[in-house]
């Protein structure tokens, strides 16, 4: 082995050499040597083997087996839900690594499958590999084992120093129980390496850390103030490695939730400490994008350090009991911090509702068996008429130029294949070409009141079969304005009320904009009312008006096909009404985060409410009690059987690759008359995000896809009647994208910048 010393010296400690040695051609097999289960299964027919150093963890190396694709094969597999492109193994003695040859004399490398049964082995066959390369690879494996075991450099080792790592068959067969214990003891180290091979959604829940803790390198608080502890539990602290997609263990810590009296009554912190002192202290807030996983007893969250760098952290608890205690106290503290209200003053059913929102993901049952329908929807979503990235047609030289400014809002037409984008006091009109494209058509300039006062609409809504657009003027909160789209001019001012403001509006029902329906729904901070522009004087309908004494801070409203209403608030609560003018049938308590938008399926079964960092999904079906089978719009939920709110959020490790913290735009279901909703779309920063609703209903809450653009996404929504085409308004661009062009979140898809038309040609859109 000494003949390789000079070669090893060149690559082993080269800081720029992530890979130490590689064998470019081979096959990976899973071998079962047991008499009953004996067999040899080919895992990768074409693969390469690499010894790779673990970044940021000195003296740790990985054996990586990577699948090799033929030209064109990889593109065909990109849309597969689960891919298996790499298998990663942390190099250590427990692998029982050895070499050999096949019956044909081809060199092989063999090691144990630590996640499998005792009799399962991996075998990498390297046909065509010459003897020096085989021996060099073997030597590097032994050196990696030495460094990990002794935490020391293998630079000056002799061949004799590596002899202890050469595997020899046991003299006598050892008990299976002992071997099983050995495999179990080594799984913690192996999991961290294996996690790098998984989709990052799996890595969070399966990754365990390397055995050697690493000093935490992000800025920490220099002093630990006296903060009373609410809960304290031992845990492992991990930090997400962005380069290799794995959580790396930083230290064994005592994790606690602490109250900082200097910050006020509801100032709570997540603190982690070792025997040497405090290693981190992060204030509890919804900006943490926190996520609990009882399956692997872990808590993950995001934090932006003092230098502006975002990281993803993970606490892995030592037992389910420890995890449950910490989760309950932390959830209470976060609720108090968000609501600025003591937990013990919340009603027991409200407390249970809040605690249920952080329970492990479960399948959402239906009164009827919908599995066949959902599978059919999923299959339909997987079909694609166009697998290619969107392409932009040549610009029409005769198309009018759009005035300067930035896009602020998007509304998608119901009839006539039009979309409208608000840009300051102008509204851009875009036509849907029928080829998966949108084309700039015209501009409505100088939006102004009938008295000629120019304004930039706060909100717009199409009305009366897309012939009109209702505008909200921030300078006139008591009135609405009717814009005649064909004339491109505001033709009426609707004074709603002298004292009550109009803070948000919605159509009379889900598809009212397809009809000549004239009335619409409005809310103020504490009231819900109907607006009829045909009545004389103020336009509020007195008989359809509901006002609350307290300030409820209503923020948004949505209607079902039958005209039932969901009203959300800045406090985070939801009220469900069967009609205007009556008390709410259902009042769901706040989780503490302001709701900025709400949408509901046409049949009223599902509600999606948008907060800054997560979407809240509510099933309104009453599952037990006297009114089983009814919806929360029609009957009240039993106090002890409120719906379980589900959070749709981005995984913390995915957010770590983004340049900005999460800030969702209002989420929307796809919609169309007679069509079932099967997708949810929203955006954050430069990313369009879509969830497969069929999978979400089965409890798979992290089955989302994503696409990055080179500009911030202002708003997005599905084209009416289409569950594939998404209309996207960027700050300086408007485009259509097929849902199939979104990708599973990976390091590559999160980092890649999608082209926009403005990056291709010098055009206003």
Secondary structure as UniProt FT lines:
FT   HELIX           2..4
FT   HELIX           5..11
FT   TURN            12..13
FT   TURN            15..16
FT   STRAND          19..32
FT   TURN            35..37
FT   STRAND          39..53
FT   TURN            55..56
FT   TURN            58..59
FT   STRAND          61..67
FT   TURN            71..72
FT   HELIX           73..77
FT   TURN            78..79
FT   STRAND          86..90
FT   HELIX           93..95
FT   STRAND          98..101
FT   TURN            103..104
FT   STRAND          107..112
FT   TURN            114..115
FT   TURN            118..119
FT   STRAND          120..125
FT   TURN            127..128
FT   HELIX           131..150
FT   TURN            155..156
FT   HELIX           159..165
FT   HELIX           176..195
FT   TURN            196..197
FT   HELIX           200..206
FT   STRAND          228..241
FT   TURN            242..245
FT   STRAND          246..259
FT   HELIX           261..263
FT   TURN            265..266
FT   STRAND          268..274
FT   TURN            275..276
FT   STRAND          277..283
FT   HELIX           286..288
FT   STRAND          291..293
FT   TURN            294..297
FT   STRAND          298..304
FT   TURN            306..307
FT   STRAND          310..317
FT   HELIX           320..339
FT   HELIX           343..345
FT   HELIX           348..356
FT   TURN            357..358
FT   HELIX           371..382
FT   TURN            397..398
FT   STRAND          409..412
FT   STRAND          418..423
FT   TURN            424..425
FT   STRAND          426..432
FT   STRAND          438..444
FT   TURN            450..451
FT   STRAND          457..463
FT   TURN            464..467
FT   STRAND          468..473
FT   TURN            474..475
FT   TURN            477..478
FT   STRAND          479..484
FT   TURN            485..488
FT   STRAND          489..495
FT   STRAND          504..507
FT   TURN            510..511
FT   HELIX           512..514
FT   STRAND          520..523
FT   STRAND          527..531
FT   TURN            533..534
FT   STRAND          540..547
FT   STRAND          554..559
FT   TURN            561..562
FT   STRAND          565..569
FT   TURN            570..571
FT   STRAND          574..577
FT   TURN            580..581
FT   STRAND          586..588
FT   STRAND          597..600
FT   TURN            602..603
FT   STRAND          606..610
FT   STRAND          615..619
FT   TURN            626..629
FT   TURN            632..634
FT   TURN            639..640
FT   STRAND          646..648
FT   HELIX           652..655
FT   TURN            656..657
FT   STRAND          668..669
FT   TURN            673..674
FT   STRAND          679..684
FT   TURN            685..686
FT   STRAND          687..692
FT   HELIX           693..697
FT   TURN            698..699
FT   TURN            701..702
FT   STRAND          704..709
FT   STRAND          713..718
FT   TURN            720..721
FT   STRAND          725..730
FT   STRAND          734..738
FT   HELIX           739..741
FT   STRAND          743..744
FT   HELIX           747..751
FT   HELIX           757..759
//
